[in-house]
Amino acid sequence: MQVTNQEKGVVLISVLLTILLLSSVAVVIGNNYLISLKRAAYLEFQSISLESFKNIESLALKKINIELKFNPTKLARNNQLLNNDLYFEEDMGRVVAKILDNSNCFNINSLVVRKNKNFIENKKSVESFRKLMRLNSIDNNVIEEMIDQVIDWIDFDSDPRAYGLEDYFYTGPLNNPKEYSGQRLFFSINELKGLPSFRKVNWKTINDNFCSTNNTDLAININTLNLNNSFLLSSFFPNLSVSEAEYIIDNIPNEGVDNLNDLRLMHPSKDINLPYGSVEFTSSSFDLITKIYHDNFYASSTSKIVYGDNKNSYIISRTYNGI
């Protein structure tokens, strides 16, 4: 039987379609296989990273305990705790960790003090906050809103301050998502994004100047300040200008200063009296920044560490990125 050209064309097209279909199936199977391999590799990286983070934390806690046990009164810029990074090369990749002094920031929780089973305004810290915000060119009305909204968020009562907000706002139609005021200290400065007044300020200003600790203390370790902290240091004293703060920071010796009297003797012309907060020469608050690199994978963690009165350090929070 003679096969016509039309029939040959149909057969050819059928064969080509079959090949095309099989190729598509092979591509799909191949892609799924590659995705499965990548997923398996990522899960392995995730598991190993979490274990590495825990191991680095344990090592950092030991280093802090040893250092502050033998040097409890002074932590300076040249201290090996802050300068010797933790570095490891492993089969799973490269691990780099650094311990940072976390005391050189304005503790947002210091705007209140605990009294009579409630949190009330800490007038000294509030004055320091006002000066710090003015140095950052924030409008006075916004500053007062920030102060009152922080205090109202933390305190236990439902009476709003002059520029404050209580549950009626946070559960009302103008706020989304609906929530109640915290009636507690802030765990993280990121929570400040929920306060309307803080949304009026460039977030970099908040992120560069503020932190939240598990207490209401306002303190800095003057021995580890750098020139980026000149506004902060100036805000700690009623009559200290920014240029004077810069001069003090620039002339702190690498080995540090022992006490406030020594600092006054070094700078007799500077008015460093009646500080709004506590000027310290050591620290009990640290950040452990850990980064892990492996092929195309990357993960990091930030662990907040506190050295307690019991002469031991412990983790109060940790955040992960990339896993």
C-alpha positions, 0 to 999 in steps of 0.5 A: 500500500502506498503511503501518501505524503500527507500521511507521512507528514502526520506520522512525522508530526506525531513523532515530533510531538511525542519527542517534545512531550517526552522532553517536557516530561524529562525537563519537569522531572529534572527540575523537580529533582534539582529542586529536591536536591536544593531543598535537601541541601538547604535543610541540611544547611539549616540544621547545621547552622542552628547547631553552629549558632548554639555552639558559638553562643556557648563559646561567647558566654564562656568568653564573657564570663571569664573576661568580666570575672577578671576585669569586672570594672572596666571594658575598653576599646582594646579589650580582646573580647571585643576585638578577637572575632570567633572564626571557624572553617568547617566542611559545611562552610565558614563561621564568623562571629563577633561580640559587640558592646550593646550598652552604647544606646538609649534604652527606650524602656528608661523613659519609665521607672517602676513605682507603686505597682505601675510604671511612671515617667522617669523625668531625668531620662525624659530630659535626656530623650528630649535633648537627643531627639532635638540634636537629631532635628526632630520637631518638639511636638513629635518628641512629646508625642513619642514620650507620651506614647511610649509611657502609655504603651508601657504603663498599667493604667488606661489614662492617656497622657497629653500626647499619649494613646491607650487601648481606645486607639490601638483597638479602634478603626484607625489602627490595623492590626487591632491590638491592646497596649503592651502594659510591659517593657519593650522587648525590641525597638522594632515594636516602636514601629507600632506607635504612630509618633515613631512613624513620623521619624526616619527609622534610621534615627531610631535604629542608630540611637535606641535599644531595648533592654530588660530593665529601665536603666539608662546607662552607657559604657563611655570606654567603648563609645565612638564618634557616632555616639557623640549625640548620645553622650551629649544627651547624657549631660545637661550642659555638654555640647556635641563638639565637647562630646566629640572631643571627649570621645576622641581622647578616651585612651584605648585602655579606657578610663577607670572612673568619672573622677579621672574623666573629669580630671582629663577634661576640667573645662567640660561640664560633665556633672549631674548626668541624666543617666549612669555613666559606666566604664564597663558593660553587662549587655552584649550583642553576638553577631554570627554569620555562616557562609556555605556555597550559595547559602547564607545565614546570620543570627543576633543573640542578645547577652546579659551578664547578671549579678550572679556573675554569669551571662545568659541569652535573653533573645535571639533572632535568625536571618536566612534559615 
